[in-house]
Amino acid sequence: MKYTNILNGLLWVVFTTVSGYSQTAMTHIYGRNTISLNGEWAAITDPGLMGNYLRIWEERVPETKTDFVEYSFEGAPKLIVPSDFNWQYPELKFFEGYVWYQKNFSYQKNSAERLFLYFGAVNYLTDVYLNGVHIGSHEGGFTPFEFEITETVKDGSNSVIVKVDNRRQQNGLPGEGYDWLNCGGITRDVFLVKTPSGYIEDYSIQLAKGSYHTIEAWVKVNHPIPNQEVTVSIPELGITRMSAVSEEGIAWLEFRGDVDLWSPKNLKLYTVQIASEDDFLEEAIGFRTIKIKGKEIHLNGKPIFLRGVNIHEENPVRAARASTYADAELLLRSARELGCNFVKLVHYPHNEHIVRLAEKMGLMVWDEIPVYQHIAFSSEGMQEKLETVLTELISRDRNRCAVIFWCLFNETYTSTEKRSESLVELTRFCRTLDSTRLITSVLSNQGYQDNTFDVWDPLVEHCDVIAINEYLGWYLPFSGEPSEVKWKLNYPEKPLIITEFGGEAKYGSDFGPKDEAAWWSEEYQEKIYTDQIRMFNATANLSGVCPWTLFDYQSTSRLHPVFQGGYNRKGLLSEQGDKKKAWYIMKDYYGSKKQSYMYD
């Protein structure tokens, strides 16, 4: 049954690849034969949306004395890729519309190889042209995609043009309203990828659910030759296994290994080699188990308390989308200094750099798709969009042992048409793609009165853990003693994680009464955290907490001119990295939890 489910998921990927424009990207891009197209791209900003009418992708030039063309990439401003365009020029700070990117590259065709154009992410709607030919489109701002250009590329000089449209979409993922800056552009790496004809497209090599020794693996070969075999090797363990490739291009393997389990205290990764008739890949992969046992979360068979923090994909110092390895280091080192063993990457898939670095730093990861608040679940094609973005994320991160959660939504509402049935179906689909991790969603259908939380969202039934955002002390005052808060859960036997809490404070604002939120003071934020921890210490089946958020970050929803200035000020750190008083409260709390859970 498990192989049937996985096969169905893989066949869904094949179906959507051939029936849509873009292709789900091949896994492990950093282990491939690539040519980087990062760096400077010429750019035309198109606030009037005239580029389609002018057919910018044709790159026309005047041919006679009476010809003129109302655009040109020659002499155009340059944009750095990867990065959002909003921070690169002041006039683009809040721009939402078309930006046309252009770059030349040289290539010599080789009949023995195929060529792909890979994008780590482009926000939000993308059209790609090569030498004046439209080669495909993609919707979604946070996941990788690619196009095969073997037949379109020319010997010698080639020109690629990318039209980026970051306007908010009523039926988009996310929708029209969200609490972060709408960073547009080519925000992640761009590569030319060379492969053999029958290349290794995707694979999964992980411990079987609940097992410490049995490794289940599958490898998908694109355009396999008949009677081909695939080999998976872990040299350090002395393991080499072979399996025949099916007509669908998939080889299944299962074998035992005496593996040293990855954990926040044991950062063990193995060199794993995958070989087909024509292709070879090598990747560092770790092995661990994550499961629910009663009201606890168990990592490698031992209870774990998630000392987490929420992180937006923003380099706070540059006020730009976090797009480089150095950006990932800045964010994760700050989380580590706080005492975290867990990072919640919100509210969309983050850069692959941060997920891979988290694994090396011993930080467990929460991966989330951009299903945020008011999604148009009943709009035509929405279910396919949901399944596509989830597939693109899982295809990228399924071999990352640090990833312990797939999160399918944040703060959606039962009053939204088709919300619950759509998300139940998405949860089922997720389990066909990967059932080895915990699957959850952040609930907001709850009530608080008489110092009691009543969590009644019907989707709790389908989640492995109960994840709750609550802002007692900020959006709602405590209605009683924090240490006496009661929880009414419709599934009280499941572990509980407080996935957001906190309040806003501008760094250095210590004036005003300590007990009044309107002063936005550090002291009031500190009080919120002190009260929250009193509540945590009295909460049964609490398995982790995640303050909102690590750094102050940009948001067009934050309009207070004195205290916010375009920033969500709930960070434990200012945008310059200054530690607020609440930071020290959480640091001490995590130190005490670390002593109680010696495993990590």
Secondary structure, DSSP 8 states (H G I E B T S, - for coil): -HHHHHHHHHHHHHHHHHHSSSEE--S-GGGSEEEE--EEEEEEEETT--HHHHTGGG-----STT---S--STT--EEEESS-STTTSGGGTT--SEEEEEEEEEE---TTEEEEEEES-EESEEEEEETTEEEEEEE-SSS-EEEE-TTT--SEEEEEEEEEE----TTSSS-S--SS----EE-S-EEEEEEESS-EEEEEEEE-TT-SSEEEEEEEESS--TT-EEEEEEGGGTEEEEEE--TTSEEEEEEE------BTTB---EEEEEE-SS-EEEEEE----EEEETTEEEETTEE--EE--EE-SEETTTTEE--SHHHHHHHHHHHHHHT-SEEEE-SS---HHHHHHHHHHT-EEEEE-S-BSS--TTSTTHHHHHHHHHHHHHHHHTT-TTEEEEEEEES--TTSTTHHHHHHHHHHHHHHH--SSEEEEEE--EEEETTEEEE--GGGGG-SSEEEE--BTTTB--SS-GGG-EEEESSTTS-EEEEE------TT---S-TT-GGG--HHHHHHHHHHHHHHHTT-TTEEEE--S-SB-EE-TT---TTTTSSEE---SB-TT--B-HHHHHHHHHHHHHHHH-TT-
